Structures are given as structure tokens and as C-alpha cells.
């Protein structure tokens, strides 16, 4: 009976008759980007398990988080951290949100009206950044309008999303504080940057029965995640956990 050599093979052990395939994790560590590409399904499956353990229960959200390859949206030097629950720099002083925050916000967004297939209608995303969250949204909503005020990131998102060929994602360069009138009314509005107030334009462009999920600066100076629901009579705000997002700024640059 032939014994499989231990791994890594000791230098002084006899060479195996045939090359022994390296375990995937080791091959990934050695091959860097290529490695994580090859093995990323399993790495994402572990990320999704962690998200479920943290309380994300919506199967649509978990499936979308499993499907979108986050490592394709970060700089090559950060690829090894792509599936850790951490925010990462994407250039121009901005960050990609951590997976648990993306999943949490989309789950909250989906708590509103969906169609018979469980899909949200048209969604507005304020703050495209590198385009990662737009790609996740594309899997749970029929149309995604994503607006970014920094040209450099708008271009980066376009380049990141091109190979994914998502016909339902529309990238816009502009000041998202004014929303995007042409796509209104929205079945959901999600913001990746937070200011003192939630802009009036977002409330106006929201469909009745739909929700805004956004970070907002509270009186104590901390940012909190808020959900604002539009009912036929009022806008109803629920304040949730403390979060840390980049500031919502006006104008384009
Ligand atoms: N969802 C993004 C996260 C990007 S960080 C991702 O997956 O990568 C938030 C982004 O909001 C930044 O790129 C910032 O430039 C942008 N932003 C801030 N204020 C904005 C505004 N008024 N309109 C559009 N984008 C804005």
C-alpha cells in the first residue's frame, strides 16, 4: 500500500512517482490572485456561513453574497482580505463596505415590497464606489440605478462591472443628494454615505410602501443605520445600530 506523502513534502523524502496535486488552499496561497480566483467559491461559502451566523437570514441575500466575487472589486494587493469582514480602501479616500454591512442593508431593503418572484423593483444606490454592492443588488432587484459623485470611482466601477455583463445595472455620474428623478419612483433607496439629513429628494422619489436604508448622523455625533418607510400618510424612521460610513458630499468631482 503506497502512503501519500505528508504535506509539504520534506526535502529529504523520496520524490513521489507522480506529481502530487497541492491542496487548494496551499495552491491559492502560492498563486496569489489566481489562487483565490480558483478557490473563491469555497472562500465565499465560508463568508456566507459567517453572515448567516451573524443573523442574515434572507436566502436571496445569502445567494447574492455567494455569487458576487468581491475579490474582483478590490486592488490586487488586498485580494487576500477580500472575504474578511472588513471594509477596504478603493481609492480617492473611499472604502468598500464590509460584507456584513452590505448584507444587512440589502436584507433591510428587501423587507419592503417585492414582486411575486421575491424581487425588488427599481432600486437607487447612492455611492457606487467600486461597484461591488451594485453587483449584489443586481441579483435581488429588477433594475439598479447607481450614482457616484467621483469620476475616478465611477470609471473604476464601470471597468469592474463590465466583465459581469449585468444589463440591469445603470451607472450614473452625478450628485446623488438629488436622487435620480428619471428612475423614480423607487422600490428602494440605499446609501453608502451618510450626512446629517436624509435628502428630501430621496423621500420624494421613493414609492409608497418602499424603504430608504442609509447611514445618518445622529445628535450624539455618531452615525446610525436608519430605515425610512414611506406610508400613504407619513415617513416612518427606525434607528438601528451604529455604523461608520464615509460622508455624503454634494457636487461632483
Ligand atoms: N457601495 C460602494 C461603497 C462606496 S463608499 C461599494 O460597494 O464600493 C461610498 C461612496 O459614496 C463613495 O464612493 C463616495 O464618493 C460616494 N458619495 C458620497 N456622497 C455622494 C453623493 N452625494 N452622490 C453620489 N455618491 C456619493
Boltz pocket constraint, residues with backbone or C-beta under 6 A from the ligand:
constraints:
  - pocket:
      binder: B
      contacts: [[A, 90], [A, 94], [A, 95], [A, 96], [A, 97], [A, 126], [A, 127], [A, 128], [A, 129], [A, 130], [A, 131], [A, 132], [A, 133], [A, 134], [A, 147], [A, 148], [A, 149], [A, 150], [A, 153], [A, 174], [A, 175], [A, 176], [A, 177], [A, 192], [A, 193], [A, 246], [A, 247], [A, 248], [A, 249], [A, 250], [A, 251]]
      max_distance: 6.0
